[in-house]
């Protein structure tokens, strides 16, 4: 049964594709953020400052 299922998936092409078309959300997110930072560096810098400020405020190192 498993052999038939696999052979039908390869013949029709409806099965999961491995390799270049594999979904990688973390790498996609990093690439998107890099592109956004190149397009709008001022907004990206403000976001980094704001996130750092909130984290620093919550940690209160002093």
Residue pairs with C-beta under 8 A, 6 or more apart in sequence:
6 15
9 15
33 44
36 43
36 44
37 44
